[in-house]
Amino acid sequence: MKGAFVTVLRCAGALTLSLLGAAGCGGGGGGDPEEGDATVEIFSWWASPSESKALQALIDVHRRAHPGVEVINNTAGVQRTVLEQRLDERMATGKPPDVFQVHGGVRLMDWVKYNGVEGENKLEPLDDVAASSGWLSTVPESVVETVTHDGRVYAVPVNVHRLNCLFYNKRLFARSELTPPTTLDELYAVNEAFAAQGVTPLAVAAQDPSTPANILWEHLFVMSAGAQYYDDLFKGRLASPDTPEVRAALAAVPEALKYMNPDAEELRWVDGVELVGQGKAAMYMDGDWVKAEFQARGYTLDEDFGMVTVGEDAFVYVVDTFVLPRGASHRGAALDLLATMGSVAGQDALNPLKGSIPSRTDADLGQYDSLSRKAMEDARSPRTRFVPARNLSAPRAFFDPIDRAFWEFVKDGNTDRMILAMLAHYYIIQDYHARL
C-alpha cells in the first residue's frame, strides 16, 4: 500500500508515459478512440514486488476481456507524497490521469468535495459501473459508505486491508520457544527475551513517518484502548485528545520500541519486512499487505513467517479504491477497466497476491490462504469490532503533522509536546465530522 506507481494501458509503440505528461496514443483531447488505440493511465502508489504483481494480475484479467489493449507497468521511483503532489498538480491544471487510486472515506471525499466545497466535484459518479459489475449488493454496507456521497457511488473498492497485524519470524520464535504477542505485556516480555539473545525484537521502518505511526495507532493504541476508543478518537467524538487512554498508549511506546533497529530512519516498509524475513529482527507491525510482500520475496507462510492480530476482536480496516476523474482523456476505456476492478474475477486475481481480502463477499474462497479466509470470517463476525482506519476517518491535514510529531516523540520521549501537537490539530477532525 506504499510507494509510488504508475500503470499505463497503452497501444503498441508507446513505450513510456511520464507521471507529468498526460498525452495518449490516440492523440489527445475529448473523444474516446477505439479500444485498440486507447491509452488508460493509472496513478497508483503500488510499487513493491507484491503490489506490482497483484496489480498486474488484475490487469491480466482485464486484457483477456479487452485483448486490443496492451498493458505496460511503469514504476516511478518516487515517494507516495510526491505522487500525491503530482496528482494534485495534474488535477488542478485540468490534465488528470484516466484512473487514480485513493483510499475510501475522507481521502475520497477530498475529491468529491474539492477544497471542502459541496458541488466542486473532481470525480464522475460510478453508479453504472457498480451496477454492471454487480458489486454494490455484495460489498459490506460500511465499505459502501466509504465510497458513497449523497447516494452516489464515486469509487470502486477493490479490497479490504486489515491494519492491526503483527508478523513474526517462525524460526526465531520456535528456537526461543516463544509465543507471538497479542497484548502489550506479552510484547514487552518477548522484546526482553529476544534482546537478551542479541536479536532485534521489533523492526521499525521510518523513512516515511506514517509507517512508524501505524505502530502507535493501529497496534499499541488498539491494544491499550481498544477498537471502539480508536474509532471515537479519529471520528472527533472526544472533547479532547488529551485523555488517559491516549497518554497510556504513548507511555507504551518507549517500552515497545526500546530495542528497535538503529537504522530505522533509513528504511522503507519493505526493508523492515526483509529484516524479519532474514531473521535479523523477530517481528514487524503493519497491515496485512506485509504477508504478500513476504510471499513475493520467497518466504513461505508454512515455514518462514506467521501473523497474528492485536487488540481483542479488533479489525481496523482500510479500503483501496479507484476513481474516474472528470476530464479523463479516455473515459470509455477507463470505465471498462473500473468495471473489471469491481468484478469477482478482477478481485480474486488481485487480492490473493496483495494480502488483502476482496471487498466483495462472493469471492472464490479456494483462491485464498488460511490467513485471508480467517480475515473474511472475522470481517463478517458480529463479535468483531470492524472499524475504519484513521486515514479513512481523519483528514490528511491532521495526520501529516501528527505523524511527524510522533517520530520526534519516539526520539525524545516528550509526551507533553506530542499531546500539544494533537491538541493543536484535533479541531480538523472535529470540524470535518461536524459537517457530515
Secondary structure, 3 states (H helix, E strand, C coil): CCCCEEEEEECCCCCCCCCCCCCCCCCCCCCCCCHHHCCEEEEECCCCHHHHHHHHHHHHHHHHHCCCCEEEEECCCCCHHHHHHHHHHHHHCCCCCCEEEEECCHHHHHHHCHHHCCCCCCECCCHHHHHHHCCCCCCCHHHHHCCEECCEECCEECCEEECCEEEEEHHHHHHHCCCCCCCHHHHHHHHHHHHHCCCEEEECCCCCCHHHHHHHHHHHHHHHHCHHHHHHHHCCCCCCCCCHHHHHHHHHHHHHCCCCCCCHHHCCHHHHHHHHHCCCEEEEEECCHHHHHHHHCCCCCCCCEEEEECCCCEEEEECEEEECECCCCCHHHHHHHHHHHHCHHHHHHHHHHHCCECCCCCCCHHHCCHHHHHHHHHHHCCCCEEEECHHHHCCHHHHHHHHHHHHHHHHHCCHHHHHHHHHHHHHHHHHHHHHC
